[in-house]
Amino acid sequence: IDEVLEGKDHASYEDRHSMPYTMAVIHEVQRVANTVPLSVFHCTTKDTTLMGYNIPKGTFVIPNLTSVLKDEGQWKFPHEFNPANFLNDQGQFVKPEAFMPFSAGTRVCLGEGLARMELFLVIVTLLRRYQFVWPDDAGEPDYTPVYGVTLTPKSYRMYIRRREA
């Protein structure tokens, strides 16, 4: 981040092309956090067969995004946080088809493009200006989510320090 933004006051969305690891980290956070595990309801428009199951026209289908975001056949490291899930052998950012934190099908989130841009700009700005410190006395973080309509992390403490210029 510091190298790409050297001499610039602010990041631009175009800077993402020069920050493959940063993009991989942001996408991996979304994959692992999986805040909305069930997508919006869809309805089949015709009789269909999926993996040997007959699904009649008019059947409600609820995509389970967790099953895709943790699929062992889709990810190099499906059960751990590892930005390499989004990097090819040359270290370039790649977004696998299995990455769909904003829903699936024709009814994807209308705000997805704006959300991606804002995520990049906010996270890069925060990481450029601040250091996030896990307290020594806090022990290991507990990544077990709190289940509800969305998945949320458990409460925790963290220190934030301004980085030296």
Sequence and secondary structure as in RCSB ss.txt:
>XXXX:A:sequence
IDEVLEGKDHASYEDRHSMPYTMAVIHEVQRVANTVPLSVFHCTTKDTTLMGYNIPKGTFVIPNLTSVLKDEGQW
KFPHEFNPANFLNDQGQFVKPEAFMPFSAGTRVCLGEGLARMELFLVIVTLLRRYQFVWPDDAGEPDYTPVYGVT
LTPKSYRMYIRRREA
>XXXX:A:secstr
 HHHHTT SS  GGGGGG HHHHHHHHHHHHHH S  B   EE SS EEETTEEE TT EE  BHHHHHT TTT 
SSTTS  GGGGB TTS B   TT  TT  TT   TTHHHHHHHHHHHHHHHHHHEEEE  GGG S     B SSS
 B      EEEE   
